Amino acid sequence: MRFYRVVVILAAACAMISPVLAQPPAQPQPPAVAPAGPGTGAYPAMSEVDPGLPTHTVFRPADLDALGSVRLPVLAWANGGCANSPRGFEPFLTEIASHGFVVIAIGTMPPQQGQTSYKQLLQAIDWGAAQNAQQGGKYRGKLDLSKVAVAGQSCGGLQAIEASFDPRVTTTLVCNSGVLNTSAGAPNMPVNTTKDMLQKLHTPMFYMIGGPSDIAYPNATDDLARIEKVPVFLLNHDVGHGGTYRQANGGEFGKAAVAWLKWQLKDDQAAKQMFVGADCGFCTGKIWKVESKNYK
């Protein structure tokens, strides 16, 4: 009888602890986010939530009055995981802003509740246009709405592709992302991108991928093969799906994004040389693997 009781007690104990033992091992935590300083550009930058757009975070040059006649192109940003917060991308987005851009990112810090949509990228552009025209507003006449980019990482990259069809968009940055290689699109994410949409693009496309270890690698390289009607440039840096956004000033991904935006939205010829020609800056370095199509 005593033996029976011991067996029963042990069985009950195992039943209680087995669900814990059955859990998958803890996943490694992402690297810490570097402090988002003012960036390396000519316009030390800051971030804020504007009362007129409480659902987004604005990254911009801190001293708008010092811009003089300089007008700031606009970048609308969608986050990894289609999350409702740009937390984790602050160093990257602040770096872009410091080079003379206004970045309007979906969500706030701390995160808001609710599902995000590509329409929030269009909402960001609408807000920028309204602010640029607002009499007496701090952005009055300081934004260049003829030069607009949409961008996003991972799931946010798919949202950026969805927003690309707006005629106001000048270029699109697809970061660690690409349209899924299924006819059903992305059923578990708040996006509705399919491969046939790639034939309807009207702006130059820029993909930044984390090498073959990036889960988005096959989708992005397949996008490159399928896009026929617009210029497309793909950079691969073998760091995986997380990129370098959390590093100081966004790391290598920050440098590449700034160069692309300077070329596409500011017609910066030095930035153009990073991409064009057999001896282009990214072509001759050891960090990035370069592929492109439809460039003259």
Sequence and secondary structure as in RCSB ss.txt:
>XXXX:A:sequence
MRFYRVVVILAAACAMISPVLAQPPAQPQPPAVAPAGPGTGAYPAMSEVDPGLPTHTVFRPADLDALGSVRLPVL
AWANGGCANSPRGFEPFLTEIASHGFVVIAIGTMPPQQGQTSYKQLLQAIDWGAAQNAQQGGKYRGKLDLSKVAV
AGQSCGGLQAIEASFDPRVTTTLVCNSGVLNTSAGAPNMPVNTTKDMLQKLHTPMFYMIGGPSDIAYPNATDDLA
RIEKVPVFLLNHDVGHGGTYRQANGGEFGKAAVAWLKWQLKDDQAAKQMFVGADCGFCTGKIWKVESKNYK
>XXXX:A:secstr
 HHHHHHHHHHHHHHHHHHHHHS              S SSSS EEEE  TT TTEEEEEES GGGGTT  EEEE
EEE GGG S  TT HHHHHHHHHTT EEEEES SS  SS   THHHHHHHHHHHHHHH TT TTTTTEEEEEEEE
EEETHHHHHHHHHTTSTT  EEEEES    SSTT  TTTT    GGGGGG  S EEEEE  TTSTTHHHHHHHHH
H  SS EEEEE SS TTTTTTSGGGHHHHHHHHHHHHHHHH  HHHHTTTSSTT HHHHSSS EEEEES  
